Amino acid sequence: MSLLRAAWLVARKDLQLELRTKEISTSTGLFAVLVVTLGSLAFYTDPVSAPNVAPGVLWISILFCGILLIGRSWALERENDAVFALLISPIPRAAIYVGKTLSALALLFIVELLLVPLCLVFFQIEPRGVVAPLFALVFLGSVGFVSTATLFSAVGIRTRARDLMLSVLVFPLVAPALLASAVATRELFAGATWAEILGWMRILTAFDLLFVAFGVWVSRYLLSET
């Protein structure tokens, strides 16, 4: 079985499970609404300061929603040792990583479809000319973050300190991509055009390719030892 075919089967299994239970999307979506609401109430913002505050609230929300979502996704694999069914199945080990990454990205994008409009409304950001490049930045930033977090979640699936290990290992690695995403979002909210943030998008694309390629390569060895 090819890697892409096997990855699609793993991702479809996760998405079908979530479609039945709606456990991850519901809890993560409520958490996202709470973070953005508290952020908008905690900071006094006006039309001048809002574009500087909103990017930080947006990307902190995405970061913690992603950690919550990915952690819960792998927790489901730990229940009843379901992860061993994946490990003994006749599919490439890298397909498990790619499939879990695809399903986590799909679920995170669903949350972001709620999160981004809320952020624009609560911080009074004019959506005209902002929505399309903002979703492009959110997509690129999410790919690098999710691909890295999924890899280390897989590595720590059987460790007791898995949540601590996930935070300690992932946050430093994805910090450059998240910082680039936040700065590009701040410039976009301040009135930058597509052409002006294109350089940031190239940087994020390079991060994404690096993170995904590294994850596919190393997951073949790490998952075999899980």
N, C-alpha and C positions, 0 to 999 in steps of 0.2 A: 504494500500500500504506500502511495506517495505521501510525502510529508504534508503537503497542502490538503490533500483529501483527509488524512488522519486529523490534522489540526482543525479542519472544519467540523468533523464529527465530535471532537472534544468541545469545541465552542458551542455547537448546536445543543449538546447535552446540557451544558450550563444554562444556556438561554431558555431551553424548554423547562428546566427545573425552576428557573426564576419566573417564567410565565405562569407556572402553576401556583407558586407560593407568593410571589411578589414581595418576598421578605427583604432582600437586599435593596431593591430600588425604593421601597417605601421608607425604610429606616434611613437610608442615605439621603433621600430627597428631603425628608423632614429635618435632618441634621443640616443640610445645605440652606434651607429656608431659615432655620434658627440662626446660623452663623451670619448670614447676610443681614437679617433683621437686627440682630444685636450690634453688628458692625455699623449699620446706618444710624442706630440710636446712640451708640457710644461716642461717636465722633460728631462734633458740630461741623457741619459742612455747608458751604455756600457754593454758588456757581464757579467761584475761583478755586476753592480748596477741594471740591468734590473730585475732579479729575486726578488729583494726587493721592486721594485716599482710596477711591474705588478699586484701582488695580490690586492693591495689597489685600483688600478684603476678598476680592474675587479669587485670587490665586491661593490664598490661605484656605478658602473654602474648598477649592478644587483639590488641594493637597490633602487635607484631612478627610474629605469625602472619598478620595481615591484610596487612602490607607485603610479606611473603614471598610470600603467595598471589597478590596482585594483580600484583606484579612478574613472577612466573612466568607468569601468565595473558597478560600483554601480550608477554612474551618469545616465547611461542609464535606470536603474530601477526607478530613480526619475522622469524622463521625463513622463509627463502625468499620474503620480502616478501609474506607472506600478507595483511598489513594492506591492501595495495592492492586486493585482491579485495573487501574490505569497502567501501573508499572509492569504487570505481567501480560498486558494486552500486546498483540503483535503489531505495534506501531512504533515509529521512531521516537526516541525520548524527546527530541527537539519538538515533535508535534504536540506533546503535552504542554510545553512552554508556550508555543505559538497559539495553540487553541485557548489556553487560559488567558493569554494576553488579549486575544481578539474578543472573547466574551467580556472581560473586564472593561475593555475600551467601549464596547457597545453599551454596557450598563452605565458607565461613567458619562458617555455622551447623552444618554437619556436624562441623567441628572443635570447635565450642563444646559440642556435645552430649557430647563426650568430656572437654573441658576443665573444664566447670563441676562435674560430679560428682567429678572428681579433686581439684579445689580444695577442695570441701566435705569430702572424706574426709581428705586430707592435713593440712588445718588444723583438723580435728575440729569443723566447724561443724554444729550440729544442723539437719538439713534440714527439719524440720517447720515449716510456715508460711513457709519461705524460698524454696523452689524456684520456685514460680509467679512471685512478684514479681521474683526474681533473673533469670529468663529474660526477663521483660518488660524489665528494665533492660538486659540484654545485647542484646536485639533492638534497642531504641531507640538505644543507644550505637553498635552496629555499623552501623546504617543511615547515620547521619551520617558516620562515619569512612570507610566503604567508598565512599559516593557522592563524597566529596571526593578520596580517594586514587585512585579510578578516573579521575576527570577529569584530574588532573595526570599520571597515568601515560600517558594518551592524548596529552597535550600533549608529553611528553618522550620519546615512543617512538623518535624518530630522533636523539636527542641522545646523545652519548657519556657525559655526566655525568648520565644519567637517574636513577640510583639516588640520587645526591647531591641532585639537584634535587627528587626526590620527598620525601626526608626534610626538606629545608630548607623547602619550601613547605607540605607537608601538616601536619607536627607543630604549627606555631604556629596554623594555622587550626582544627584539631580539638581543640586543647588545652582550650578551655572545655567542650566536650561530654564529653571524656574525664575532666576533673576533676569535672564534675557526676556522671558515671556512677560514678566511684570513691567520691565522698563519699556518694552515695545507697546504694551497696553497703555501705559501712562502717556507715551507720546501720541498714541492714537486718540485717546480721550482729550488730549490737549490740542488736537486739530491736525495731526500729521496725516499725510496722504498715503495711498498704497505704495507709491514709489519711495517714500521716506522710511517706511517700515520694512521694505523688501529685504534690506540687509539683515535685519533681525530674523526674518523668516528663513533666510539662507543659513544663518547660524543654527536655528532650531532644527532645520532639516538635517544639517550635518550631525547634530547631537542625536537625532532620532535614528539615523542610519547607523551610527556608531553603537548606540545602545542596543538596537535590535539585532545587529550582526553579532555583537558580543554575546547577547543572550542566547541566540540560536546556537552559536558555537559551543559555549561553555555548558549549556543545559544538557547536552548529550552526555557529559561526564558527571555533572553534579546530580542529575536526576537518577542516574544509575546507582548512586550511592545513597539515595534518600531512604 
